[in-house]
Amino acid sequence: KKENYARLDSKELPELLRDYLSLVAQFNPGKPRAEWRVYPGSPWIAHHHLRPQDKLKLFEVHPTDARHLRREVQLLPRAEHIEVIQKNSFEAMPLLLPTPTRRALVLMDPSYELKSDYGQVVKTLEMALTRFPTATYALWYPVIGRTEAHAMVKKIKTLAQKTQRAWVQAELNVGSTPVAGTSARVAQGRSGTKLRASGMLVINPPYTLADQLKAALPVALKAMKEPVGADWRVEQGGQ
């Protein structure tokens, strides 16, 4: 909740949150945190961190969304370094690997609208790690009561172990607001239309990432949590 973040002293924030809030501030010039209305999506965050030699490739399969994204990207500085590709990233992304620079960050945030997406994520990462084992792969996923979601995370950890790749997993659950006269379990069920928890699984992470997340997530949770079921966790392996 932005009103809770507004009360936090920037000097007291962990490095990850301080850097993120500093970036968001650039999209809301001259406004205090409590009045922020603009939040950058992942393409804009990636663009912000581009070095002169870097290139950014964005995948969007839906024609209307791809046109909109391409139009917005053209307004950014160094737009010539950004390419919007109207293709299914599950099929197209591995074909671009390895990159000419031999270094890359691959962010995957599927919609998971289809159950088959979970299996596709595993297959795509398996192919990508074969083609380019040293790239950093960051996968977003929803934490929901679906067998496919749990199986996907387990399979990716096993894949990382087999390929001798380090990994970091982080999950954040902001909980739910209890309904008067109901149990916590019922209250959480009534908020089923809202995504209360999600996670990131990073293969070949920076060696400092796990510790940075352990410092940042409790502070983020304090600013966002509701009374019931709020928690966070960070795990790592292969290091």
N, C-alpha and C positions, 0 to 999 in steps of 0.2 A: 504494500500500500504506500503510495507516494507521500501521504501525509506523515507516515511513520519515518520514512527515509528522510523527509525534510527536517526532522528533529535531530538527526544524527550529525555529529561533528565530522567533517571530512577527514580530519586528522586522526580520528579514532577508527576509521574504517579499514578493513583488510585491503590489501593491495588490489585484488581482483575487483572488488566493489568500487573502490576509489577510482580505478581506471574506467570502469563502465559508466559510472555516474558523470565522470568528466567528459566522456564521449557524448552522452545524452545531453549534457548541458550545451554542447556546441550546436545541437539541433533546436535549442530553445534559448537563443541569445537574449541576454538581459533579463531573464525571468528567474525568480526563485524556484526551488524544487517543487514547492506546493502548487505552482502554476504551470508546470510542464504538461504539455499536451502531445508532443511529438516524440516518438520513440523509434529509433532506426531498426530496420530489419537486418537480417544477416548479410544481404548483399551490400548494404551501406556500411556495416561494421567491417566487413572484409575489405571494402574499398578504402576505408579510412586507414587500414594498416598496410596497404600495398606499398612496397618499395619500388624504386624506379625501374628495376629489372623484372618486376612481377607482372603476371597476367592473371586475370580473373575470368573464369568461365561459369556461367549460370545456366542451369537447365530448368526449363518450364515446358511441360508437354501440352498444356491447354493453349490454343491459338490466341484467344482474347487476352489471357493473362500474359502470354509471351510478348504480344504487341505492346501492352501497357508497360511491362518491365523494360522492354527495349527502348521505349520512348523516354522513360524516366532516366535510364542509364545514360542516354545521350546527353543529358544535362549535367552530368558529373564531370569534374576535372579528370583529364587523362582518360576520357571515355574510349579512346582507341585501344586501350589495354584491356577492355572488358568486352566479352562476347556473350550474347544471349543465344542459347541453342535450344530450339524448339524440338526436343526429342525426349524420349523416356530415358532418364538418367541411368536406370538399371542396365540398359543396353548400351548406351553411348559412353558412359563415364570410363569403364575399364579400357575402352579402345584408345583413350587419350593417355594412358599410362604405359610406361613411365614418361614423365615430362622431360623436356630437353635439359632442364636445369638439374635433374636428378633429385629435386626436393619439391614437396607439395603438401598442402593441407587439403583434405577432402572432407567437406561437411555434408552429411546425409541426414535429411529430415523429411522422410516420406510422409504422406498423408495417412497411411495405414487404413485407408477407407476400405480396401479389400483385404481379406484374410491372407491372400496370396502374397501380399507385400512383405510379410514377415519372412517367408521363405526366400523371397527375391533378395532381401537384404543380405541374408547369409550367403547365397550364391554369388551375389555381386562382390561382397567383401572377399570371399574365397578366391575369385578370379583376380580381383585387384591386388591382393597380397601376393599372388603368384607372379603377376606382371611387375609389381612395384612394392616389394616387401618393406622398404624403409620409409615410405610416406607416412604421414600422420593421418589417421582416419577418425573422425569424430561423428558418432551416431547419436541422434536424438530419438527417444522412444517414449511412448506413454506408459505409465504404470497403471495398468488396468487388470481386472480379473478375467483375462483371456489366456487360454492355454498357449496359443501361438506366441504371445508376447513373452511369456516366461521362457518358453523353449528357445526363442530366438536369442535372447541374452545368454542363455546357457551354452548354446551352440557357438556363439561368437567367442566366448571365453575359451572354449575348447579349441577353436580354430587358432586363436592367438597362442595358446599353449603349444599346439602342434608345430606352429611356425616359429616358435621361440621369440614371440613379440611381447613386449611389456604392454600392460593395459591398466587403465584407471576407470572405475565406475562410480558415478555419483547420482544419488537420487534425492529429491526434495518433495516432501508431502506437506502441503500447507493446512491439511486437516479440513474440518467442516464445522459449521455453526450448529449447535444442538437446537432441536425444536422443543419448545416447552412441553413437558409431560411425556417425552419419549426417551428411549435409551439411546446411547451413543451409536449403537449398531444401526438402529432405525434411522437416526438423523443422518448418518453417513449414506445410507441407501437412498434417502430422499434427494441427495445432492448428486445423483448419478449422472445428470446431464452436464455436469461441470467437471472438467479435468482438474483434479486436485493434486495429482502427483505426476512427475515425469522424471526422466533420467537421461544421462549422457554416458556413453561408453566410448572411451578414447583408446585407440591402439597406437602404439609408439608415441606416448604423450611426453611432453617436456618433463624432466625429472623432478621439477618443483611443483608440478600441477596438483598432486594429491594433497600435499601440505597446504597449498594455497586454497584449495577447495574446503579443507577441514577448518580453515580459519574463516572463510567467507560464508559458508552455508548457515552456520548458527546465527550470524548477524542478519542474513537475508530472511531466515525463518522468523526471527524475532519481529521483523518489520511486516511480514505478510501473514503470519499464522492465524488460524481460527482456533477456538478452544479445544476441539476434539481431534485426536489422532495425528497431530502435527509432528513430524520428525524428519531427520535427514540421515544419510549414511554415505560414506566414501570407502571403497575397497580398491585394492590394487593387487596386481600379480605379475609374475614374470620379470621382476626387477631384482 
